[in-house]
Amino acid sequence: MEQARVQRVVERMKAQGLTQVLVTATASVYYLTGFWVEPHERMLALWLDDQGQAVLFGNEIFGLPSTPELPLVTHTDSQDPVAALAAQVHPGRLGIDKFWYSKFLIGLLEHRPDVTPVHGSAPVDLCRMEKDQAEREAMRRSSAINDQVVAAAIAAVRDGVRENELASLVNREFLARGADCEGTQLVCFGANGADPHHSGDATVLKPGDSVTFDIFTPISRYWCDMTRTVFYKTVSDKQREVYELVRRANEAAEAAVRPGVKLSDLDGIARGIITDGGYGPYFTHRLGHGCGLECHEPPDVSAGSDA
């Protein structure tokens, strides 16, 4: 167990009036235990109370160890996965991870009608939001590798190349530099760049196209995530106008970053510049997001963020 992190989570629990939570997200379980498990349809749950007592529940197929500081309770595919967990939890309020499968939650409540589920992700999410020194170093390394991959991808832009070819190249470049796995890299030519999550297809590059790279992958568990746009051979006046508008908005928001500034204010700075430039209705997404053990994690850099 990562005891220092557990104690920080316990403090957050107490501040929110929670005496027990279920931590079930893969990244959050890893953050507290050091065990990385992709459970898929099976159940993985870490029960934690406000005294720092923890018990891990999981399928035997995960091959997890049991230790004195973190007892393990297992079940098989032929057993009720929530039965032992239901016997562990206390009556009353129980914090539930935001992405826990409803099939497990409903099963738990059938066993324990004296339990009241409440939102329970915040204590871990808020702790994960504040990166320790080792995490910061891991993210700097990941981001530096992302810079290298962006440079390689831009260098590969050429006549006749397809979006999916460049997406595959990005994955190869990441893997060659130590990425944990392949990702679904976003490479968008021309009009496809208007779709924030366009998946690269057989579209062929032509002169005058914008080329938008949105590339991301975990490296030693910590994600990098970067978007860059270049233009192939020629740039129209309209393309240059929009590119420069976005650049000014980006740089103005960055320049305002300092302790005590609300993230909603940063979003507002960028959004105001885009709106004044006549493109407000097209700014349909948040300005940014947190990154770490997951590509998207708190905090949001959005109009609704009080962080």
C-alpha positions, -999 to 999 in steps of 0.1 A, spaced: 0 0 0 11 36 -7 5 46 29 12 83 25 -14 85 -3 -39 64 17 -36 89 46 -42 119 22 -73 101 9 -85 94 44 -82 131 53 -103 140 22 -129 114 32 -132 129 67 -136 164 52 -165 151 31 -181 132 60 -174 98 44 -165 69 67 -160 43 39 -155 43 2 -151 18 -26 -122 25 -50 -128 6 -82 -112 26 -111 -80 8 -123 -59 39 -121 -71 48 -86 -66 13 -73 -30 14 -87 -24 48 -71 -32 34 -36 -19 -1 -39 7 -3 -67 -14 -31 -84 -25 -24 -119 -54 -46 -130 -77 -42 -160 -107 -61 -147 -129 -57 -178 -163 -73 -169 -150 -88 -137 -150 -70 -103 -121 -52 -86 -128 -31 -55 -107 -16 -28 -127 -10 4 -112 18 25 -125 33 58 -117 65 76 -92 48 99 -71 37 69 -81 1 70 -83 -14 36 -94 -47 20 -90 -56 -17 -116 -77 -34 -110 -93 -68 -113 -123 -91 -88 -151 -86 -78 -147 -122 -61 -114 -114 -33 -132 -96 -30 -106 -68 -11 -112 -36 -25 -109 -1 -3 -89 24 -7 -81 61 -13 -44 53 -37 -52 24 -58 -84 29 -71 -99 -4 -105 -115 -7 -110 -134 -39 -139 -150 -58 -142 -171 -89 -162 -167 -121 -188 -191 -108 -193 -172 -75 -212 -141 -66 -186 -114 -69 -202 -90 -44 -211 -115 -16 -179 -111 4 -177 -73 -2 -213 -70 11 -202 -87 43 -174 -62 47 -191 -28 43 -207 -10 72 -243 1 72 -251 37 62 -233 59 36 -209 42 13 -189 62 -12 -190 47 -47 -165 52 -75 -181 71 -104 -174 44 -130 -183 13 -110 -206 -10 -130 -242 -8 -120 -244 -46 -121 -221 -47 -90 -237 -18 -72 -272 -32 -77 -259 -66 -65 -244 -50 -34 -276 -32 -26 -296 -64 -29 -273 -79 -3 -272 -48 19 -304 -27 18 -290 -9 49 -263 8 27 -268 42 11 -246 48 -20 -232 83 -24 -207 98 -48 -173 87 -35 -147 94 -62 -136 129 -50 -113 119 -21 -90 99 -45 -95 122 -75 -85 153 -55 -54 135 -42 -45 123 -77 -49 159 -89 -19 170 -68 11 152 -83 41 142 -61 77 147 -72 80 112 -87 47 117 -107 59 151 -120 91 136 -132 73 108 -149 50 133 -166 79 155 -178 95 124 -193 63 114 -210 58 149 -224 94 151 -237 88 119 -256 56 133 -270 76 162 -283 99 138 -301 70 119 -316 53 151 -328 85 161 -346 88 126 -362 51 128 -373 55 163 -389 86 151 -407 66 123 -422 40 145 -438 43 140 -476 24 137 -509 -1 108 -510 1 99 -473 -31 87 -456 -44 97 -422 -42 61 -410 -6 58 -422 5 87 -401 -15 74 -371 3 41 -374 36 59 -376 28 78 -344 21 45 -326 54 30 -338 73 61 -327 58 59 -293 65 22 -289 101 27 -300 105 52 -272 90 31 -244 52 36 -245 31 11 -226 9 3 -255 -5 15 -288 -32 42 -287 -59 54 -310 -40 84 -324 -60 112 -341 -46 124 -374 -69 147 -393 -65 163 -428 -84 193 -440 -121 194 -430 -116 163 -408 -98 186 -384 -132 202 -375 -142 169 -357 -123 170 -323 -123 132 -322 -120 122 -358 -105 88 -362 -79 86 -389 -91 69 -421 -80 65 -457 -82 102 -465 -52 112 -486 -33 144 -480 -35 172 -506 -17 205 -509 -33 232 -488 -47 208 -462 -43 215 -425 -28 185 -407 -40 182 -371 -22 157 -348 -38 149 -314 -15 122 -300 -15 106 -266 -3 74 -248 8 62 -214 45 59 -208 54 41 -175 17 45 -166 17 83 -170 0 99 -200 12 125 -224 -14 144 -246 -6 170 -272 -24 186 -302 -4 203 -330 -16 217 -364 6 222 -394 -2 230 -431 9 212 -462 27 232 -488 4 262 -488 -16 282 -462 -46 303 -472 -53 337 -456 -84 322 -438 -63 293 -424 -37 317 -412 -63 339 -396 -79 311 -376 -45 295 -366 -32 328 -353 -65 334 -334 -62 301 -316 -25 306 -309 -33 340 -293 -60 325 -272 -37 297 -261 -8 319 -252 -30 344 -233 -45 317 -211 -10 303 -204 3 337 -195 -25 340 -168 -16 308 -151 -5 313 -115 -15 301 -80 -50 313 -70 -64 317 -105 -96 298 -111 -95 274 -140 -128 288 -152 -111 322 -155 -84 307 -178 -111 291 -199 -128 325 -200 -97 343 -212 -92 319 -242 -130 318 -249 -132 356 -249 -105 359 -275 -121 333 -298 -155 349 -294 -141 384 -302 -126 369 -333 -160 357 -345 -156 320 -338 -172 316 -304 -200 292 -316 -172 268 -328 -154 266 -294 -176 237 -283 -151 220 -259 -134 229 -226 -100 247 -228 -82 218 -212 -81 190 -187 -59 173 -161 -36 144 -171 -18 117 -152 -25 80 -147 -54 87 -171 -54 108 -202 -84 128 -189 -86 133 -152 -95 162 -128 -92 191 -129 -113 204 -158 -101 237 -173 -137 247 -182 -163 274 -176 -178 253 -149 -146 246 -129 -141 262 -95 -107 246 -90 
